[in-house]
Amino acid sequence: MKVKQKSKRAVVKRMKRTKGGEIKRKQAFRSHMAHNKTTKTKRHLKKDSLVSKSDKARYDQVL
């Protein structure tokens, strides 16, 4: 009997798959020591970004 591999719940809670199959994630370096960062930097960190192509294969296994 073949057993299905479970997805890593921590990764599932942090990432979402887009309609085109890419993986969307939050930006790092947003909350900690934010008073040292400029308003422009914090504004740009609000936006989600995509997982790079080199990391996508690893996240496909755990999602």
N, C-alpha and C positions, 0 to 999 in steps of 0.2 A: 504494500500500500504506500503510495506516495504522499508525503506530508507537505502541505503548502507552507512556504516560509512566511512568518509573520513580519509585518512592517514595524519599523522602529517608531514607537509612539511619540518619542521626543522630537523626531524629525518631522513626522506628520503634522504635529502641532505648530511647527515653525515654518513650514514650506507649503506652497500650493503649486499645482501644475496648471499652466496656462492652456488655452484652447489649442495652441500650436504645439504643445508637448514640451515646452520649456519649463524650467522650475523657477518660481519666483520666491525671493527671500527678502528679509528686512536688512537694512544697512547696519553695520556695527558702529561702535564709537559714538552712540547718540546720547545715552543717559549719563554716563559717568563723567564727572568734571566738565559739565556742559558750560559752566560760567567762564571757562577759559576759551571756549570756541566762539567764533564770530556768528552773528545772526545768519549770514549767508551760508556758512558751513552747516549749521543746524538745519536750515531750510532744505538744503540739498540732501541731507541725511534722512529726511522724512520719507523720501520716495523709495519705493521698493526697487530692487535690482534683480537681475537674472543670475543664476548660477553659471559659472564659466563652463565652457565645453569640456575642459579637462576634468572638472569635478562632477559633471553631469552623470557619467557612467557609474560613479560610486553612489550617488543619491538615487539613481534608478533602482539599484538593488534593494535599498532599505525603505523605499516608499511603496 
